[in-house]
Amino acid sequence: MANKTLWRNWGGNLKYRPSKVSYPDSEKKIVKLVKKCAAKKRKIRAIGSGHSWTPLCETDQILVSLDEYQGIESVDQDKMQATVFAGTKIQNLTALLFKHGLAMENLGDIDVQSIAGAISTGTHGTGISMGNIPTQVVAMDIVIASGEVVHCSEEENQDIFKAAQICLGTLGIISKITLQCVPAYKLKYDITKESVEDGLENLADYIANNRNYEFYWFPHTNTIQNKFSNITDEPAQKSTPLNFINDYVLENGLFGAISAVTRVVPRTSKSVAKLSAAAVGTVSKVNWSHLVYATPRLVKFNEMEYNIPIESFNDVFLEVVDAIERYQFKVHFPLENRFLKGDDIYLSPAYQRDSAHISLHVYKGKAYQKYFKTMEAIFLNNQGRPHWAKMHNLTAEQLAPRYPMWNKFLAIRQQLDPKGMFLNAYLMNLLGVEMEDLG
Ligand SMILES: Cc1cc2nc3c(=O)[nH]c(=O)nc-3n(C[C@H](O)[C@H](O)[C@H](O)COP(=O)(O)OP(=O)(O)OC[C@H]3O[C@@H](n4cnc5c(N)ncnc54)[C@H](O)[C@@H]3O)c2cc1C
């Protein structure tokens, strides 16, 4: 238990001092903590690895970390399902699953998040035949405000389950998660480079005919970098010094150093983007899936990401490209473009629509507000829904009409936590919960 320590998120844009930080290592201890807080009318926020840019975890009261509550509780080999403790970091989770011959169907591009944190904000990878990480969840146990442990799944408490799959930590403390896994698989990962025109012409084919496809566009250039991953039986390759140089020295060390130059002299951003585009080479590697999805992220940045209907992608992307040139935004990080299957989770940005995600990154310390605001206006005109963990400027008024199940989610939140024990000021504003709504 640490007291009054200053907490920062990964991006460094948020700082807060909880009055206490609690590290329960069992469900029983989570229940005890929640009951104690209820009796003393204290508020609680759960935290995973603190990788969100939005102030979801912020509190000056009780912060709960499940870092001490990690691991696999049980595996059902017939169903290929694993029940895991909610604090488990994804890199530990995938290593443990691998020992059981299992893997996650899809993942995002880092693996340091907790599984509960990743689920709670709708974290996703890319691949049109697959949904976000919450779609891989088949059941959950949540310690709600009364101290009761609610089990929910597609079969049991289904409404609560659909709300809990992406719940921003507002329904209670998720203690256990049952994941639908797949047999462990290897991926062949290929990188190619082409012009924007060719890339957009080939886009539908790339999306349809590759398991995982995404592309990066380098601002101020006509270059895109395609990233394809497909299942293979080829032997896994050992990490080579060349991989190390690419992942750590080029993608992180060198990129970090030149990014620092663009912070001091923003006009160099254009040249840096062009240099990065020119440096893209053809790469091919084979490895077990969990060793392919994630790459190290040592260069700090701020990020905005919006989900749009997949049909609008080409038009929206070209509008974004045009706006960067028109307003001469001094950005050099590539824009990341991913594609994802729709789902039926109440607060999912991919709710009932196959989706494209466009992510914008700005090096830490450089101005991002005008850039993000301009791009956000484009996304909002095109049915955009923000990534819950990444920077955006929306509150309940703009969010509610974008989510058909918004009121249903709010009703479930109210039912499970009538006094708002799991809300902070940011979440009240985000969800449109008023003080008088809380009993
Ligand atoms: C470098 C970087 C790369 C990223 N890459 C991707 C990517 O590829 N795809 C993508 O979609 N996102 C990506 N993200 C966003 C990231 O996945 C989300 O911010 C995710 O929520 C972080 O997980 P976390 O464990 O750090 O959660 P936190 O940020 O600590 O918390 C997130 C939410 O989860 C809740 N929570 C945590 N634990 C519990 C619990 N036990 N019970 C109830 N609620 C809980 C918190 O209250 C909060 O609302 C990236 C972020 C960074 C910084």
Ligand as a Chemical Component Dictionary entry (heavy atoms), coordinates in Angstrom:
data_LIG
# 
_chem_comp.id                   LIG 
_chem_comp.type                 NON-POLYMER 
_chem_comp.pdbx_formal_charge   0 
_chem_comp.three_letter_code    LIG 
# 
loop_
_chem_comp_atom.comp_id 
_chem_comp_atom.atom_id 
_chem_comp_atom.alt_atom_id 
_chem_comp_atom.type_symbol 
_chem_comp_atom.charge 
_chem_comp_atom.model_Cartn_x 
_chem_comp_atom.model_Cartn_y 
_chem_comp_atom.model_Cartn_z 
_chem_comp_atom.pdbx_ordinal 
LIG C1  C1  C 0 2.262   2.682  -26.832 1  
LIG C2  C2  C 0 0.808   2.325  -26.873 2  
LIG C3  C3  C 0 0.353   1.461  -27.858 3  
LIG C4  C4  C 0 -1.019  1.134  -27.913 4  
LIG N1  N1  N 0 -1.452  0.282  -28.903 5  
LIG C5  C5  C 0 -2.779  0.023  -29.020 6  
LIG C6  C6  C 0 -3.276  -0.817 -30.056 7  
LIG O1  O1  O 0 -2.529  -1.384 -30.842 8  
LIG N2  N2  N 0 -4.633  -0.976 -30.147 9  
LIG C7  C7  C 0 -5.498  -0.354 -29.301 10 
LIG O2  O2  O 0 -6.707  -0.503 -29.479 11 
LIG N3  N3  N 0 -5.052  0.392  -28.274 12 
LIG C8  C8  C 0 -3.722  0.588  -28.115 13 
LIG N4  N4  N 0 -3.270  1.353  -27.072 14 
LIG C9  C9  C 0 -4.238  1.759  -26.036 15 
LIG C10 C10 C 0 -4.221  0.754  -24.880 16 
LIG O3  O3  O 0 -4.415  -0.557 -25.338 17 
LIG C11 C11 C 0 -5.354  1.110  -23.902 18 
LIG O4  O4  O 0 -5.045  2.356  -23.328 19 
LIG C12 C12 C 0 -5.541  0.065  -22.794 20 
LIG O5  O5  O 0 -6.704  0.366  -22.078 21 
LIG C13 C13 C 0 -4.361  0.065  -21.864 22 
LIG O6  O6  O 0 -4.446  -0.994 -20.946 23 
LIG P1  P1  P 0 -3.966  -0.731 -19.453 24 
LIG O7  O7  O 0 -3.828  -2.049 -18.798 25 
LIG O8  O8  O 0 -2.818  0.186  -19.445 26 
LIG O9  O9  O 0 -5.260  -0.006 -18.889 27 
LIG P2  P2  P 0 -5.396  1.404  -18.111 28 
LIG O10 O10 O 0 -5.059  2.497  -19.058 29 
LIG O11 O11 O 0 -4.643  1.328  -16.839 30 
LIG O12 O12 O 0 -6.957  1.391  -17.834 31 
LIG C14 C14 C 0 -7.859  1.431  -18.874 32 
LIG C15 C15 C 0 -9.278  1.234  -18.358 33 
LIG O13 O13 O 0 -9.405  -0.088 -17.842 34 
LIG C16 C16 C 0 -10.009 -0.036 -16.555 35 
LIG N5  N5  N 0 -9.536  -1.201 -15.786 36 
LIG C17 C17 C 0 -8.287  -1.671 -15.650 37 
LIG N6  N6  N 0 -8.290  -2.778 -14.870 38 
LIG C18 C18 C 0 -9.575  -3.002 -14.509 39 
LIG C19 C19 C 0 -10.240 -3.982 -13.706 40 
LIG N7  N7  N 0 -9.586  -4.990 -13.123 41 
LIG N8  N8  N 0 -11.570 -3.881 -13.552 42 
LIG C20 C20 C 0 -12.293 -2.878 -14.139 43 
LIG N9  N9  N 0 -11.718 -1.935 -14.899 44 
LIG C21 C21 C 0 -10.383 -2.005 -15.096 45 
LIG C22 C22 C 0 -9.547  1.292  -15.984 46 
LIG O14 O14 O 0 -10.377 1.726  -14.927 47 
LIG C23 C23 C 0 -9.672  2.168  -17.219 48 
LIG O15 O15 O 0 -11.000 2.587  -17.377 49 
LIG C24 C24 C 0 -1.922  1.679  -26.963 50 
LIG C25 C25 C 0 -1.455  2.530  -25.958 51 
LIG C26 C26 C 0 -0.102  2.858  -25.912 52 
LIG C27 C27 C 0 0.394   3.774  -24.831 53 
# 
loop_
_chem_comp_bond.comp_id 
_chem_comp_bond.atom_id_1 
_chem_comp_bond.atom_id_2 
_chem_comp_bond.value_order 
_chem_comp_bond.pdbx_ordinal 
LIG C1  C2  SING 1  
LIG C2  C3  SING 2  
LIG C2  C26 DOUB 3  
LIG C3  C4  DOUB 4  
LIG C4  N1  SING 5  
LIG C4  C24 SING 6  
LIG N1  C5  DOUB 7  
LIG C5  C6  SING 8  
LIG C5  C8  SING 9  
LIG C6  O1  DOUB 10 
LIG C6  N2  SING 11 
LIG N2  C7  SING 12 
LIG C7  O2  DOUB 13 
LIG C7  N3  SING 14 
LIG N3  C8  DOUB 15 
LIG C8  N4  SING 16 
LIG N4  C9  SING 17 
LIG N4  C24 SING 18 
LIG C9  C10 SING 19 
LIG C10 O3  SING 20 
LIG C10 C11 SING 21 
LIG C11 O4  SING 22 
LIG C11 C12 SING 23 
LIG C12 O5  SING 24 
LIG C12 C13 SING 25 
LIG C13 O6  SING 26 
LIG O6  P1  SING 27 
LIG P1  O7  DOUB 28 
LIG P1  O8  SING 29 
LIG P1  O9  SING 30 
LIG O9  P2  SING 31 
LIG P2  O10 DOUB 32 
LIG P2  O11 SING 33 
LIG P2  O12 SING 34 
LIG O12 C14 SING 35 
LIG C14 C15 SING 36 
LIG C15 O13 SING 37 
LIG C15 C23 SING 38 
LIG O13 C16 SING 39 
LIG C16 N5  SING 40 
LIG C16 C22 SING 41 
LIG N5  C17 SING 42 
LIG N5  C21 SING 43 
LIG C17 N6  DOUB 44 
LIG N6  C18 SING 45 
LIG C18 C19 SING 46 
LIG C18 C21 DOUB 47 
LIG C19 N7  SING 48 
LIG C19 N8  DOUB 49 
LIG N8  C20 SING 50 
LIG C20 N9  DOUB 51 
LIG N9  C21 SING 52 
LIG C22 O14 SING 53 
LIG C22 C23 SING 54 
LIG C23 O15 SING 55 
LIG C24 C25 DOUB 56 
LIG C25 C26 SING 57 
LIG C26 C27 SING 58 
# 
